[in-house]
Amino acid sequence: NLAISDRIVMREIVDTLYGYAMDGGIYALLGPGGEGKTTILMQLCAKLVSDEIPVFYYRGHGTLKLPDDIPDKAVFIMDNPPYSRTFKHFLDNVIEDGRTLIIGGRQNEWNLLKTSLSIPDRIVFEIPLQKLTTEECGHFTECVITNLNCSKSRTDIKELFQNNSYGFLYAAML
């Protein structure tokens, strides 16, 4: 419930990823650690589920295998793909079946995985996670001020989101 609560600020990229999910294909949301990729993927899951689109979410550990009975228009979302041949096999099956897959991962780890498993650039459309927009910074600041007992000023919190590449990690520690 929290993922779709009015107390949560939705990043603009969620709508973009939703559009990609509806178009089909394979996408990788990439950026440094602590930038909110997992949160964005969870918000995307919530948005898809609220629109009654079947979602399969994988968090980087456990059995990695396509289910037998996959509903039409199902979307696979994978956070931190495992560094293994199993992932490559899974990816090949997704491609062969014409399924939609959205991956979230750190740029450097993705580059290593892609190179070691010989994943061609043309197979996965890479989406670099952009810095927060000024509007998003304002929304996140208001969310923190409104919902957390925080000793930081509104200006300090907004600067945290605007000027620091690890704003989400710091905000989580407030």
Beta strands, then each sheet from edge to edge (+ up, - down):
strand 1: 26-31
strand 2: 55-58
strand 3: 75-79
strand 4: 100-106
strand 5: 125-128
sheet 1: 2+ 3+ 4+ 1+ 5+
end
